[in-house]
Amino acid sequence: MVLTVGMAGLLGMTPLAITSTAGWVRRMGYKRWQKLHRTVYFCGIASVTHYYLLVKSDIRLPLLYGAIFAVLFGYRVIKRLRNPRVAPRRAASTYIIRLNVVRLLRFGLARRP
């Protein structure tokens, strides 16, 4: 059971590690990327459960980590319930980079992918 839960958490984190760059966000689209990266909550629960099952005698530390995770996750849930449809704002640097790429393509200084 311990190995199963730990491996599920590890395998859940693998696609998150691969797709955590700006290039992957562009390729996948922000909404699909965000949906994939919400699996981090499952991985957090799996890692705390794995640690709890792994420890045999003193379970204070796994319970502390579980409490920290619960507080942080609860904060995210409450924040989401208060502002359900707030779209994330892009940084101004994203628009500047995009504008410069368009200028480079327009003047033929860069190749299209």
ABEGO torsion letter per residue (X at the ends): XAAAAAAAAAAAAAAAAAAABAAAAAAAEAAAAAAAAAAAAAAAAAAAAAAAAABAABAAAAAAAAAAAAAAAAAAAAAAAABAABBBBBBAAAAAAAAAAAAAAAAGABBBX
